[in-house]
Amino acid sequence: MSEKQQNTIYIGKKPLMNYALIAIRFFNYENVDEIKIRARGSNICKAVDMVEYLRNMYYKDLILKDLNIFEEEVSDEKGNIKKISSIEITINKGKNAPVI
């Protein structure tokens, strides 16, 4: 697995705190400075909420480095292709972020 994939959190149906704890683990225990957060469809709101939660509760110096909004083509079991809205948020913990 490449380093780019290792620093990516895919947001799904689990509770928000599960994903926030993964981000905290990346920042504090694996010494990663940059994380990508990806979500599709209705989980886009949860991805944005997670970034705001990290910024308000843990990392006051959190930097929004990049934001990409795009469509992904997904096929269902019948082979029909649908376009689904997606988001990728790249965050950096900043220079003065505390270690929790």
VMD Tcl script that draws the C-alpha trace (Angstrom):
set ca {
  {0.00 0.00 0.00}
  {1.42 3.38 -0.92}
  {1.93 6.19 1.60}
  {-0.80 8.19 -0.12}
  {-3.38 5.46 0.59}
  {-2.19 4.93 4.16}
  {-2.93 8.55 5.09}
  {-6.48 8.47 3.72}
  {-9.60 8.05 5.85}
  {-12.68 6.82 4.00}
  {-15.86 8.05 5.70}
  {-18.73 5.57 5.81}
  {-21.62 4.61 8.07}
  {-19.73 4.36 11.38}
  {-20.10 7.06 14.05}
  {-18.16 10.30 13.58}
  {-15.96 9.70 16.63}
  {-14.54 6.50 15.11}
  {-13.10 8.48 12.20}
  {-11.91 11.31 14.46}
  {-9.95 8.81 16.57}
  {-8.30 7.44 13.43}
  {-7.22 10.99 12.49}
  {-5.87 11.60 16.00}
  {-3.94 8.33 15.81}
  {-2.42 9.37 12.46}
  {-1.41 12.79 13.76}
  {-0.06 11.77 17.17}
  {1.14 8.19 17.04}
  {2.16 7.73 13.43}
  {3.59 11.28 13.11}
  {1.68 12.02 9.93}
  {1.40 15.73 9.13}
  {-1.20 15.44 6.37}
  {-4.39 13.38 6.09}
  {-6.86 12.99 3.25}
  {-10.50 12.47 4.14}
  {-12.74 11.00 1.43}
  {-16.50 10.55 1.37}
  {-19.28 9.92 -1.14}
  {-22.96 10.78 -1.26}
  {-24.69 11.35 2.06}
  {-21.44 10.84 3.99}
  {-20.02 14.13 2.67}
  {-21.68 15.94 5.59}
  {-19.99 13.60 8.05}
  {-16.57 14.29 6.48}
  {-17.04 18.05 6.86}
  {-18.32 17.59 10.42}
  {-15.25 15.51 11.28}
  {-12.85 18.21 10.07}
  {-14.70 20.84 12.09}
  {-14.76 18.57 15.15}
  {-10.98 18.05 14.94}
  {-10.43 21.79 14.51}
  {-12.67 22.82 17.41}
  {-11.77 20.11 19.92}
  {-8.16 19.05 19.29}
  {-6.18 20.99 16.68}
  {-6.80 24.75 16.76}
  {-4.11 25.25 14.08}
  {-5.61 22.69 11.68}
  {-5.01 23.79 8.11}
  {-7.35 22.99 5.24}
  {-4.76 22.31 2.58}
  {-6.93 21.17 -0.32}
  {-10.57 20.51 -1.11}
  {-11.72 18.55 -4.15}
  {-15.33 18.00 -5.16}
  {-15.95 15.55 -7.98}
  {-18.16 12.74 -9.26}
  {-17.30 9.06 -9.18}
  {-18.86 6.46 -11.44}
  {-20.10 3.43 -9.52}
  {-21.76 0.37 -11.00}
  {-24.43 -1.62 -9.23}
  {-24.91 -5.40 -9.34}
  {-26.87 -5.11 -12.60}
  {-24.01 -3.27 -14.27}
  {-25.76 0.11 -14.38}
  {-23.37 3.02 -13.92}
  {-24.35 5.86 -11.59}
  {-22.51 9.08 -10.84}
  {-22.09 9.84 -7.14}
  {-20.91 13.14 -5.69}
  {-17.64 12.82 -3.76}
  {-15.34 14.99 -1.69}
  {-11.69 14.78 -0.71}
  {-10.47 17.07 2.07}
  {-6.74 17.33 2.76}
  {-5.86 18.60 6.23}
  {-2.56 19.40 7.93}
  {-2.28 19.59 11.71}
  {-0.22 22.79 11.62}
  {3.08 23.60 13.30}
  {1.86 24.49 16.81}
  {-0.58 21.60 17.27}
  {-0.39 19.93 20.67}
  {0.34 16.25 21.07}
  {-2.59 14.61 22.84}
}
mol new
graphics top color blue
foreach p $ca { graphics top sphere $p radius 0.5 }
foreach p [lrange $ca 0 end-1] q [lrange $ca 1 end] { graphics top cylinder $p $q radius 0.2 }
display resetview
